[in-house]
Every structure is written in C-alpha cells, then in structure tokens.
Amino acid sequence: MTLIMDPDQVTGVTNEIDNHRQEIFNLMSKYKSSNLASDAFWKGKSQAQNVQTATDITMKQAKIDSVAQSIVHQLRNTVTSWQNEDAQHAAQQAGIAG
C-alpha cells in the first residue's frame, strides 16, 4: 500500500517530526541533567558502568535524532520532487494552451 499525501500534508508531517525531534532532544537533555547527575542514580555503580550508561543514552539520543532527520530529509525531497513535477506539468499545459 502506498501512502499518497499532497505537499501541504508532507510539510505538516515534516514540521511535526521536527517538533517531536526537538521535544525528544529536550527530554533527553532534561533526563541527563537531572537523573544522571544525581548521586542516587549513580550510587552502587562502578565508574565503568556509569560511563557505559551515559554513552548508551547519548547513542540512543543520536540514533533517534538521526532517524528523525532522515525521515524529514526524505519527506522534503518528496515535496521538492512534487513541486518540480507540478511545475513541469504547468509548463506543458501552458505549451499546449499556447
């Protein structure tokens, strides 16, 4: 099944993804600065475990960010493609009409 959306819908989706990506980034930053900075979170863990935990969280954040950016990029390319097709079609119609 192919999902067909007009360019305005895709623009709305890309804006929504951008907003979610920012929200995810903000939540991750908040999480890192609160929970991970607290002594209770780290208590009883070795230095290596602490470093691994922080690394895992950073990598997950980067992965989420990368996936979101990829989706936004693909959708924007689709919109551009549609706009080009529309322009070509309009030019053809103008040529036929002229």
A tleap script that builds the chain and sets N, CA, C and O, in Angstrom:
source leaprc.protein.ff14SB
mol = sequence {
  NMET THR LEU ILE MET ASP PRO ASP GLN VAL
  THR GLY VAL THR ASN GLU ILE ASP ASN HIE
  ARG GLN GLU ILE PHE ASN LEU MET SER LYS
  TYR LYS SER SER ASN LEU ALA SER ASP ALA
  PHE TRP LYS GLY LYS SER GLN ALA GLN ASN
  VAL GLN THR ALA THR ASP ILE THR MET LYS
  GLN ALA LYS ILE ASP SER VAL ALA GLN SER
  ILE VAL HIE GLN LEU ARG ASN THR VAL THR
  SER TRP GLN ASN GLU ASP ALA GLN HIE ALA
  ALA GLN GLN ALA GLY ILE ALA CGLY
}
set mol.1.N position { 0.842 -1.183 0.000 }
set mol.1.CA position { 0.000 0.000 0.000 }
set mol.1.C position { 0.883 1.241 0.000 }
set mol.1.O position { 1.811 1.361 0.801 }
set mol.2.N position { 0.589 2.134 -0.883 }
set mol.2.CA position { 1.356 3.371 -0.980 }
set mol.2.C position { 0.568 4.506 -0.349 }
set mol.2.O position { -0.616 4.701 -0.628 }
set mol.3.N position { 1.244 5.234 0.492 }
set mol.3.CA position { 0.614 6.391 1.127 }
set mol.3.C position { 0.880 7.611 0.257 }
set mol.3.O position { 2.031 7.985 0.030 }
set mol.4.N position { -0.177 8.219 -0.220 }
set mol.4.CA position { -0.024 9.399 -1.069 }
set mol.4.C position { -0.528 10.616 -0.301 }
set mol.4.O position { -1.667 10.652 0.165 }
set mol.5.N position { 0.341 11.603 -0.182 }
set mol.5.CA position { -0.031 12.833 0.511 }
set mol.5.C position { 0.304 14.002 -0.399 }
set mol.5.O position { 1.264 13.952 -1.168 }
set mol.6.N position { -0.485 15.037 -0.305 }
set mol.6.CA position { -0.135 16.220 -1.080 }
set mol.6.C position { 0.985 16.970 -0.357 }
set mol.6.O position { 1.216 16.743 0.831 }
set mol.7.N position { 1.679 17.860 -1.068 }
set mol.7.CA position { 2.827 18.553 -0.466 }
set mol.7.C position { 2.516 19.267 0.848 }
set mol.7.O position { 3.361 19.310 1.742 }
set mol.8.N position { 1.311 19.827 0.973 }
set mol.8.CA position { 0.959 20.513 2.222 }
set mol.8.C position { 0.917 19.536 3.390 }
set mol.8.O position { 1.344 19.862 4.497 }
set mol.9.N position { 0.396 18.327 3.132 }
set mol.9.CA position { 0.361 17.313 4.190 }
set mol.9.C position { 1.778 16.917 4.587 }
set mol.9.O position { 2.081 16.778 5.772 }
set mol.10.N position { 2.645 16.736 3.588 }
set mol.10.CA position { 4.023 16.342 3.879 }
set mol.10.C position { 4.730 17.436 4.661 }
set mol.10.O position { 5.472 17.149 5.599 }
set mol.11.N position { 4.506 18.683 4.284 }
set mol.11.CA position { 5.109 19.799 5.023 }
set mol.11.C position { 4.640 19.774 6.472 }
set mol.11.O position { 5.428 20.008 7.389 }
set mol.12.N position { 3.358 19.492 6.677 }
set mol.12.CA position { 2.834 19.381 8.037 }
set mol.12.C position { 3.500 18.261 8.802 }
set mol.12.O position { 3.821 18.408 9.981 }
set mol.13.N position { 3.712 17.128 8.125 }
set mol.13.CA position { 4.366 15.984 8.766 }
set mol.13.C position { 5.809 16.324 9.108 }
set mol.13.O position { 6.273 16.010 10.205 }
set mol.14.N position { 6.526 16.963 8.185 }
set mol.14.CA position { 7.921 17.307 8.470 }
set mol.14.C position { 8.009 18.278 9.637 }
set mol.14.O position { 8.909 18.170 10.469 }
set mol.15.N position { 7.083 19.222 9.702 }
set mol.15.CA position { 7.073 20.156 10.837 }
set mol.15.C position { 6.807 19.413 12.136 }
set mol.15.O position { 7.423 19.701 13.163 }
set mol.16.N position { 5.889 18.458 12.086 }
set mol.16.CA position { 5.566 17.687 13.284 }
set mol.16.C position { 6.767 16.854 13.727 }
set mol.16.O position { 7.059 16.762 14.919 }
set mol.17.N position { 7.460 16.249 12.763 }
set mol.17.CA position { 8.650 15.458 13.097 }
set mol.17.C position { 9.723 16.360 13.694 }
set mol.17.O position { 10.361 15.999 14.683 }
set mol.18.N position { 9.923 17.527 13.097 }
set mol.18.CA position { 10.897 18.483 13.648 }
set mol.18.C position { 10.552 18.826 15.097 }
set mol.18.O position { 11.429 18.891 15.958 }
set mol.19.N position { 9.260 19.044 15.352 }
set mol.19.CA position { 8.822 19.370 16.715 }
set mol.19.C position { 9.082 18.211 17.665 }
set mol.19.O position { 9.560 18.409 18.782 }
set mol.20.N position { 8.762 16.982 17.211 }
set mol.20.CA position { 8.997 15.812 18.057 }
set mol.20.C position { 10.491 15.618 18.309 }
set mol.20.O position { 10.907 15.273 19.415 }
set mol.21.N position { 11.288 15.844 17.265 }
set mol.21.CA position { 12.731 15.684 17.405 }
set mol.21.C position { 13.260 16.658 18.456 }
set mol.21.O position { 14.099 16.295 19.280 }
set mol.22.N position { 12.765 17.898 18.423 }
set mol.22.CA position { 13.176 18.892 19.417 }
set mol.22.C position { 12.698 18.483 20.804 }
set mol.22.O position { 13.418 18.641 21.791 }
set mol.23.N position { 11.480 17.958 20.872 }
set mol.23.CA position { 10.926 17.523 22.152 }
set mol.23.C position { 11.743 16.364 22.729 }
set mol.23.O position { 12.032 16.335 23.925 }
set mol.24.N position { 12.110 15.412 21.868 }
set mol.24.CA position { 12.935 14.282 22.306 }
set mol.24.C position { 14.273 14.793 22.827 }
set mol.24.O position { 14.744 14.366 23.881 }
set mol.25.N position { 14.882 15.715 22.075 }
set mol.25.CA position { 16.161 16.281 22.493 }
set mol.25.C position { 16.034 16.967 23.854 }
set mol.25.O position { 16.886 16.797 24.726 }
set mol.26.N position { 14.964 17.743 24.024 }
set mol.26.CA position { 14.752 18.444 25.298 }
set mol.26.C position { 14.555 17.466 26.449 }
set mol.26.O position { 15.099 17.657 27.536 }
set mol.27.N position { 13.766 16.411 26.202 }
set mol.27.CA position { 13.537 15.413 27.253 }
set mol.27.C position { 14.832 14.695 27.615 }
set mol.27.O position { 15.119 14.472 28.791 }
set mol.28.N position { 15.608 14.336 26.599 }
set mol.28.CA position { 16.874 13.649 26.863 }
set mol.28.C position { 17.825 14.564 27.633 }
set mol.28.O position { 18.506 14.123 28.559 }
set mol.29.N position { 17.869 15.826 27.251 }
set mol.29.CA position { 18.739 16.778 27.951 }
set mol.29.C position { 18.309 16.926 29.403 }
set mol.29.O position { 19.139 16.955 30.311 }
set mol.30.N position { 17.001 17.019 29.609 }
set mol.30.CA position { 16.461 17.145 30.964 }
set mol.30.C position { 16.795 15.896 31.780 }
set mol.30.O position { 17.190 15.989 32.942 }
set mol.31.N position { 16.631 14.733 31.159 }
set mol.31.CA position { 16.920 13.460 31.826 }
set mol.31.C position { 18.394 13.376 32.211 }
set mol.31.O position { 18.743 12.981 33.323 }
set mol.32.N position { 19.248 13.757 31.262 }
set mol.32.CA position { 20.682 13.692 31.530 }
set mol.32.C position { 21.088 14.658 32.640 }
set mol.32.O position { 21.945 14.340 33.465 }
set mol.33.N position { 20.473 15.831 32.656 }
set mol.33.CA position { 20.883 16.830 33.644 }
set mol.33.C position { 20.279 16.580 35.022 }
set mol.33.O position { 20.818 17.049 36.025 }
set mol.34.N position { 19.163 15.845 35.085 }
set mol.34.CA position { 18.542 15.615 36.391 }
set mol.34.C position { 18.905 14.249 36.954 }
set mol.34.O position { 19.708 14.146 37.881 }
set mol.35.N position { 18.311 13.197 36.391 }
set mol.35.CA position { 18.528 11.849 36.922 }
set mol.35.C position { 19.988 11.436 36.909 }
set mol.35.O position { 20.511 10.927 37.900 }
set mol.36.N position { 20.640 11.659 35.778 }
set mol.36.CA position { 22.001 11.164 35.638 }
set mol.36.C position { 22.992 11.963 36.476 }
set mol.36.O position { 24.074 11.475 36.804 }
set mol.37.N position { 22.623 13.179 36.817 }
set mol.37.CA position { 23.525 13.999 37.621 }
set mol.37.C position { 23.350 13.731 39.110 }
set mol.37.O position { 24.178 14.145 39.922 }
set mol.38.N position { 22.261 13.031 39.470 }
set mol.38.CA position { 22.004 12.802 40.893 }
set mol.38.C position { 22.863 11.664 41.435 }
set mol.38.O position { 23.111 10.672 40.748 }
set mol.39.N position { 23.307 11.822 42.664 }
set mol.39.CA position { 24.132 10.793 43.304 }
set mol.39.C position { 23.373 9.481 43.433 }
set mol.39.O position { 23.959 8.405 43.305 }
set mol.40.N position { 22.066 9.568 43.686 }
set mol.40.CA position { 21.267 8.360 43.884 }
set mol.40.C position { 21.272 7.485 42.629 }
set mol.40.O position { 21.280 6.257 42.714 }
set mol.41.N position { 21.266 8.126 41.484 }
set mol.41.CA position { 21.237 7.367 40.234 }
set mol.41.C position { 22.512 6.548 40.064 }
set mol.41.O position { 22.478 5.408 39.599 }
set mol.42.N position { 23.637 7.149 40.450 }
set mol.42.CA position { 24.932 6.507 40.227 }
set mol.42.C position { 25.362 5.608 41.386 }
set mol.42.O position { 26.281 4.804 41.234 }
set mol.43.N position { 24.709 5.737 42.537 }
set mol.43.CA position { 25.154 5.028 43.740 }
set mol.43.C position { 25.225 3.518 43.502 }
set mol.43.O position { 24.296 2.916 42.962 }
set mol.44.N position { 26.327 2.931 43.908 }
set mol.44.CA position { 26.481 1.487 43.806 }
set mol.44.C position { 26.919 0.999 42.435 }
set mol.44.O position { 27.038 -0.206 42.215 }
set mol.45.N position { 27.157 1.911 41.525 }
set mol.45.CA position { 27.607 1.509 40.197 }
set mol.45.C position { 29.084 1.841 40.049 }
set mol.45.O position { 29.582 2.820 40.605 }
set mol.46.N position { 29.761 1.007 39.294 }
set mol.46.CA position { 31.181 1.259 39.064 }
set mol.46.C position { 31.355 2.409 38.073 }
set mol.46.O position { 30.418 2.790 37.371 }
set mol.47.N position { 32.552 2.943 38.031 }
set mol.47.CA position { 32.854 4.022 37.084 }
set mol.47.C position { 32.594 3.556 35.651 }
set mol.47.O position { 32.052 4.302 34.835 }
set mol.48.N position { 32.984 2.323 35.355 }
set mol.48.CA position { 32.783 1.785 34.002 }
set mol.48.C position { 31.296 1.707 33.665 }
set mol.48.O position { 30.895 2.020 32.545 }
set mol.49.N position { 30.475 1.288 34.637 }
set mol.49.CA position { 29.029 1.217 34.413 }
set mol.49.C position { 28.458 2.612 34.170 }
set mol.49.O position { 27.606 2.808 33.304 }
set mol.50.N position { 28.940 3.565 34.943 }
set mol.50.CA position { 28.467 4.942 34.792 }
set mol.50.C position { 28.778 5.489 33.399 }
set mol.50.O position { 27.932 6.106 32.753 }
set mol.51.N position { 30.004 5.249 32.957 }
set mol.51.CA position { 30.422 5.719 31.636 }
set mol.51.C position { 29.596 5.020 30.559 }
set mol.51.O position { 29.166 5.651 29.593 }
set mol.52.N position { 29.372 3.703 30.728 }
set mol.52.CA position { 28.593 2.944 29.745 }
set mol.52.C position { 27.153 3.452 29.681 }
set mol.52.O position { 26.586 3.590 28.597 }
set mol.53.N position { 26.563 3.730 30.849 }
set mol.53.CA position { 25.185 4.231 30.889 }
set mol.53.C position { 25.078 5.567 30.157 }
set mol.53.O position { 24.177 5.767 29.342 }
set mol.54.N position { 25.992 6.466 30.450 }
set mol.54.CA position { 25.977 7.783 29.804 }
set mol.54.C position { 26.189 7.647 28.299 }
set mol.54.O position { 25.553 8.344 27.508 }
set mol.55.N position { 27.087 6.745 27.912 }
set mol.55.CA position { 27.356 6.508 26.487 }
set mol.55.C position { 26.129 5.942 25.791 }
set mol.55.O position { 25.777 6.372 24.693 }
set mol.56.N position { 25.473 4.969 26.436 }
set mol.56.CA position { 24.265 4.360 25.857 }
set mol.56.C position { 23.188 5.411 25.607 }
set mol.56.O position { 22.562 5.435 24.548 }
set mol.57.N position { 22.984 6.270 26.587 }
set mol.57.CA position { 21.947 7.301 26.469 }
set mol.57.C position { 22.292 8.269 25.341 }
set mol.57.O position { 21.423 8.638 24.552 }
set mol.58.N position { 23.533 8.673 25.264 }
set mol.58.CA position { 23.963 9.586 24.207 }
set mol.58.C position { 23.786 8.948 22.835 }
set mol.58.O position { 23.354 9.607 21.889 }
set mol.59.N position { 24.124 7.657 22.728 }
set mol.59.CA position { 23.991 6.957 21.449 }
set mol.59.C position { 22.523 6.807 21.053 }
set mol.59.O position { 22.176 6.943 19.879 }
set mol.60.N position { 21.661 6.525 22.035 }
set mol.60.CA position { 20.230 6.400 21.742 }
set mol.60.C position { 19.670 7.738 21.273 }
set mol.60.O position { 18.872 7.797 20.337 }
set mol.61.N position { 20.092 8.794 21.925 }
set mol.61.CA position { 19.641 10.130 21.523 }
set mol.61.C position { 20.094 10.424 20.093 }
set mol.61.O position { 19.322 10.946 19.289 }
set mol.62.N position { 21.338 10.090 19.782 }
set mol.62.CA position { 21.866 10.334 18.438 }
set mol.62.C position { 21.113 9.504 17.401 }
set mol.62.O position { 20.847 9.977 16.296 }
set mol.63.N position { 20.772 8.269 17.758 }
set mol.63.CA position { 20.037 7.394 16.831 }
set mol.63.C position { 18.643 7.963 16.553 }
set mol.63.O position { 18.212 8.024 15.402 }
set mol.64.N position { 17.950 8.375 17.601 }
set mol.64.CA position { 16.621 8.976 17.439 }
set mol.64.C position { 16.724 10.208 16.549 }
set mol.64.O position { 15.916 10.400 15.640 }
set mol.65.N position { 17.712 11.030 16.815 }
set mol.65.CA position { 17.908 12.259 16.055 }
set mol.65.C position { 18.188 11.943 14.587 }
set mol.65.O position { 17.649 12.588 13.688 }
set mol.66.N position { 19.036 10.946 14.360 }
set mol.66.CA position { 19.408 10.556 13.004 }
set mol.66.C position { 18.207 10.037 12.218 }
set mol.66.O position { 18.011 10.402 11.059 }
set mol.67.N position { 17.408 9.186 12.854 }
set mol.67.CA position { 16.224 8.635 12.190 }
set mol.67.C position { 15.246 9.754 11.845 }
set mol.67.O position { 14.716 9.802 10.735 }
set mol.68.N position { 15.013 10.646 12.792 }
set mol.68.CA position { 14.088 11.759 12.553 }
set mol.68.C position { 14.591 12.647 11.415 }
set mol.68.O position { 13.813 13.061 10.555 }
set mol.69.N position { 15.889 12.935 11.413 }
set mol.69.CA position { 16.456 13.774 10.354 }
set mol.69.C position { 16.321 13.099 8.997 }
set mol.69.O position { 16.037 13.755 7.994 }
set mol.70.N position { 16.524 11.784 8.969 }
set mol.70.CA position { 16.409 11.029 7.725 }
set mol.70.C position { 14.987 11.090 7.177 }
set mol.70.O position { 14.782 11.278 5.978 }
set mol.71.N position { 14.010 10.930 8.062 }
set mol.71.CA position { 12.605 10.986 7.646 }
set mol.71.C position { 12.271 12.378 7.110 }
set mol.71.O position { 11.649 12.515 6.057 }
set mol.72.N position { 12.687 13.394 7.835 }
set mol.72.CA position { 12.427 14.770 7.402 }
set mol.72.C position { 13.076 15.020 6.039 }
set mol.72.O position { 12.465 15.623 5.157 }
set mol.73.N position { 14.311 14.554 5.875 }
set mol.73.CA position { 15.038 14.747 4.614 }
set mol.73.C position { 14.300 14.068 3.455 }
set mol.73.O position { 14.133 14.657 2.387 }
set mol.74.N position { 13.862 12.830 3.676 }
set mol.74.CA position { 13.143 12.096 2.630 }
set mol.74.C position { 11.837 12.791 2.267 }
set mol.74.O position { 11.497 12.911 1.090 }
set mol.75.N position { 11.115 13.245 3.274 }
set mol.75.CA position { 9.844 13.918 3.009 }
set mol.75.C position { 10.055 15.239 2.273 }
set mol.75.O position { 9.287 15.588 1.376 }
set mol.76.N position { 11.090 15.962 2.654 }
set mol.76.CA position { 11.367 17.230 1.966 }
set mol.76.C position { 11.753 16.985 0.507 }
set mol.76.O position { 11.364 17.743 -0.381 }
set mol.77.N position { 12.525 15.915 0.266 }
set mol.77.CA position { 12.871 15.566 -1.116 }
set mol.77.C position { 11.621 15.226 -1.917 }
set mol.77.O position { 11.508 15.580 -3.090 }
set mol.78.N position { 10.687 14.538 -1.272 }
set mol.78.CA position { 9.430 14.186 -1.935 }
set mol.78.C position { 8.654 15.442 -2.305 }
set mol.78.O position { 8.128 15.552 -3.412 }
set mol.79.N position { 8.587 16.381 -1.381 }
set mol.79.CA position { 7.885 17.645 -1.647 }
set mol.79.C position { 8.540 18.366 -2.819 }
set mol.79.O position { 7.849 18.850 -3.716 }
set mol.80.N position { 9.862 18.440 -2.816 }
set mol.80.CA position { 10.584 19.108 -3.904 }
set mol.80.C position { 10.299 18.424 -5.235 }
set mol.80.O position { 10.084 19.084 -6.252 }
set mol.81.N position { 10.300 17.100 -5.216 }
set mol.81.CA position { 10.006 16.330 -6.426 }
set mol.81.C position { 8.609 16.652 -6.942 }
set mol.81.O position { 8.409 16.868 -8.137 }
set mol.82.N position { 7.653 16.680 -6.029 }
set mol.82.CA position { 6.276 17.006 -6.423 }
set mol.82.C position { 6.187 18.418 -6.991 }
set mol.82.O position { 5.498 18.655 -7.983 }
set mol.83.N position { 6.882 19.342 -6.362 }
set mol.83.CA position { 6.851 20.727 -6.840 }
set mol.83.C position { 7.439 20.818 -8.249 }
set mol.83.O position { 6.928 21.550 -9.097 }
set mol.84.N position { 8.522 20.064 -8.490 }
set mol.84.CA position { 9.132 20.051 -9.823 }
set mol.84.C position { 8.179 19.453 -10.855 }
set mol.84.O position { 8.042 19.967 -11.965 }
set mol.85.N position { 7.522 18.354 -10.468 }
set mol.85.CA position { 6.554 17.724 -11.371 }
set mol.85.C position { 5.398 18.676 -11.668 }
set mol.85.O position { 4.949 18.784 -12.809 }
set mol.86.N position { 4.925 19.360 -10.638 }
set mol.86.CA position { 3.836 20.324 -10.831 }
set mol.86.C position { 4.260 21.440 -11.789 }
set mol.86.O position { 3.489 21.858 -12.653 }
set mol.87.N position { 5.487 21.911 -11.624 }
set mol.87.CA position { 5.996 22.987 -12.477 }
set mol.87.C position { 6.117 22.503 -13.922 }
set mol.87.O position { 5.768 23.224 -14.856 }
set mol.88.N position { 6.619 21.269 -14.097 }
set mol.88.CA position { 6.738 20.710 -15.449 }
set mol.88.C position { 5.359 20.542 -16.080 }
set mol.88.O position { 5.150 20.858 -17.251 }
set mol.89.N position { 4.435 20.042 -15.287 }
set mol.89.CA position { 3.073 19.837 -15.786 }
set mol.89.C position { 2.447 21.178 -16.190 }
set mol.89.O position { 1.809 21.287 -17.237 }
set mol.90.N position { 2.638 22.182 -15.351 }
set mol.90.CA position { 2.098 23.517 -15.646 }
set mol.90.C position { 2.722 24.068 -16.929 }
set mol.90.O position { 2.040 24.683 -17.748 }
set mol.91.N position { 4.027 23.839 -17.091 }
set mol.91.CA position { 4.719 24.322 -18.294 }
set mol.91.C position { 4.193 23.599 -19.533 }
set mol.91.O position { 4.002 24.209 -20.585 }
set mol.92.N position { 3.964 22.297 -19.397 }
set mol.92.CA position { 3.411 21.527 -20.520 }
set mol.92.C position { 2.011 22.025 -20.870 }
set mol.92.O position { 1.670 22.192 -22.041 }
set mol.93.N position { 1.213 22.257 -19.838 }
set mol.93.CA position { -0.150 22.745 -20.060 }
set mol.93.C position { -0.125 24.118 -20.736 }
set mol.93.O position { -0.927 24.403 -21.626 }
set mol.94.N position { 0.804 24.954 -20.298 }
set mol.94.CA position { 0.928 26.291 -20.890 }
set mol.94.C position { 1.348 26.170 -22.353 }
set mol.94.O position { 0.877 26.921 -23.208 }
set mol.95.N position { 2.232 25.224 -22.629 }
set mol.95.CA position { 2.687 24.993 -24.005 }
set mol.95.C position { 1.559 24.506 -24.887 }
set mol.95.O position { 1.422 24.924 -26.037 }
set mol.96.N position { 0.754 23.615 -24.334 }
set mol.96.CA position { -0.386 23.075 -25.086 }
set mol.96.C position { -1.417 24.177 -25.326 }
set mol.96.O position { -1.968 24.310 -26.418 }
set mol.97.N position { -1.661 24.961 -24.280 }
set mol.97.CA position { -2.662 26.035 -24.369 }
set mol.97.C position { -2.186 27.135 -25.313 }
set mol.97.O position { -2.981 27.776 -26.000 }
set mol.98.N position { -0.839 27.341 -25.329 }
set mol.98.CA position { -0.304 28.435 -26.123 }
set mol.98.C position { -0.248 28.043 -27.562 }
set mol.98.O position { 0.178 28.836 -28.402 }
savepdb mol mol.pdb
quit
